[in-house]
Every structure is written in structure tokens, then in C-alpha cells.
Amino acid sequence: MRVSSQGVTVVALLADPDAPTEIAQRMARTLPARLADKSGQGRRFDVEVVSEPFTAGTEDPPTLMRRIMDRGRAESWDVVVALTDLPLHSHGRKLVVDLSHAHGLALLSLPPLGGLRLQTRARRAVEEAVLSLAGPRATEAEGPPRSQPLLGPFVSRLAPIHPGQVGEEETADLRYVVSGPRGYLRVLVGMVRANRPWRLVPGLSKALAAALATGAVATVNSTIWNLAESLSVPRLVIAAVGSVALMIGWLIVDAQLWHRSGEVSREARQRARLYNASTVVTVGIGVLVCYGGLIVINLVWALFILNGQVFAATTRTPLHAAEYWTLAWFVASVATVGGALGSGLESDEAIRAAAYSKREQERRHMLQDGDGD
């Protein structure tokens, strides 16, 4: 057991800003007691949370492990576990965690843990990593202890996570990676969760204002009434899908959210596809939330403003619940197109800030600066 001179194992959670720091701070409240309980023999742990952008400028796991090692040497830490919400890659695989038993280091990428119960999964992963790293110090020649258990939180039927290849010159001596379609899906869900797509709604204030104004005017327009009543359900569905797709495409193109890799390697193309998939899903969820909100607002507005006699005289159809719903649905599609036009008034930075996590924003800034050079 690696311990400080006071007989307490000092564990540092080195977390990227934003979501990783929040996760680290929450788990730090209960982590010392849980570690002491699991380790047994009266061992004590002290957990510190340090928030700093240790991934700035690179996504290379060996480079990050060297940074973490240098950072740990400058402090009186016995074990360092670094958390990031960036997806990391190694030898064509998506990295889950790197461990160095010789130096007491761990690098944990949060997206492969998925989007559900992330706090619990991250806590269990950190617990297993700390208990493994806090064991007897292994030399680099010996490698990781033979008694090292397979990390429980990383192994499941739904996410094929397994030990990965480690280079001879790397700081890490044990690595877990994810592979296969199910693993890809889990990483994608984790990336979307890290982007927090629900933040896109308040982040598009001008687009929402344009959509609400369009909806308010369309609701009292007799031509819209006749169109809504004449459209069949399949056509209403097509209008809804088309308006949402237009909004998603316009946001991605106008704010230059599409990732283009300057590299030609297979791994670079895989990364580009993963980043673009997360962008489409993130923006799509945000737009769908806006669309649902527009339906509700338009329905309430229609209930308040429409006159049944005028509506019936114009459309020759009584104004009942089905008519209210159909009109609100169709108006939401029309308003979404208006919102797409209004999104052009938003700055590209505002849209990126709403669509991406802090780490992802910095990563894209770095790529743009590199292309500019």
C-alpha cells in the first residue's frame, strides 16, 4: 500500500474543468469512507480535487500520462486519478482508462462509461483504480501486479471493454479500451451527455425568439388554418421531420460545427466520424426539445386566442381538440423553419458554447488555429 508519511494515502482527482470537475467534487464527499471500507485493515484515505485543463493542446494518452506524472511529482500525492470528458484513442481503439502502477497514475475518459448513471459508474471506476494503484508498488520491469483484478465497472455484456495494447515506451502498464458497435454507441452517448444538449435551448435565444414570433403570427393566419386541416398525418410528419432536419443542418453549417480532419489516417477518419455523429445527435436533441416546446406554446396560444365560430366559418370544420392539436403541430413546423432563419443572427461562438462541452470547445479552437497556421 502506497502511503504518505502520516500513514494516510493521499488521492488526487485531477479533473478537467466543467463536468469532470463537478463529478469529481461530488464523488470526493464519500470517496474516502468508501475506499477505507473496501480496502479494510484500518487504512485511511484523503481525497483532493484539483481542477485544471490538463488535456489542453493534446489528445495523446502517452503525452497526457506524462503530464499527470509530472504534476503528481510536484505535489505530495500518493495516487493521481485524472478525469476528462474528451474521447481518447489509442492504437485505433477508444480508450477507457490507462493505469500506471509504477507511478500510481490513472487516466480515465468519461465518455466510454456511457450517458446513464455516469456519476455512479465514474465513482466505481475511480474506486477500483485507486485500490489497484494503492497496492504494493510495482517496478516498470515487473509491470502491473498479477493480482490486479479486471476493473468491474468497465466489464459488461453491453460494452465490450477489454485490456488494450500498451507500447513499450509508454508510462502506462495497463490499459482498457472499448471496441465494437456497442462500444462505439456507448462512447457516442457519453460524448453527447458531456455536451449537455439541453443547454442548446437557452443558448439559441434569437432563434427561439424568431420561432415564437413566427408561431404566434401563423396561429392566427387563416391560410395556415386551411393548410393544417387539409394535410394528412403522413404529410404532417413529413413537414415535422423536414423542418427539424432543416434546423439541424442549418445550425451545423452556419456555425461551422462539422469536423473536417486534416489527417488521412484511418484513426483520424474514425475520430472525425465520431465527433460529427456526436454533433448531429447533440444538435438534434436540442432542436427536438425546442420543437416540443413550440408545440406546447402554440397549443396554449391557440386555446387562448382562437374563436371557434371564425375558425369553423373559414375552414368549414368545427374547432375541437383534434383541430387544436393539428394546428399546433403544423405551426410548430412552420415556426421551426422561422427559427432556422433566426439562428443566423446568433454568433458562431454562442452556438458552439451551447452545443459543446468546455473541453470540446477548446479542442475545436485548437484545430481551427492549427488549420489557420
Secondary structure by P-SEA (a helix, b strand, c coil): ccccccccbbbbbcccccaaaaaaaaaaacaaaaaaaaaccbbbbbbbbbbcccccccccaaaaaaaaaaaaaaccccbbbbbbcbbbbcccccccbbbbcccbbbbbbcccccccaaaaaaaaaaaaaaaaaaccccccccccccccccccccccccccccbbbbcccccccbbbbbbcaaaaaaaaaaaaaaaccccccccaaaaaaaaaaaaaaaaacaaaaaaaaaccaaaaaaaaaaaaaaaaaaaaaaaccbbbbccccaaaaaaaaaaaaaaaaaaaaaaaaaaaaaaaaaaaaaaccccaaaaaaaccccccaaaaaaaaaaaaaaaaaaaaaacccccaaaaaaacccaaaaaaaaaaaaaaac
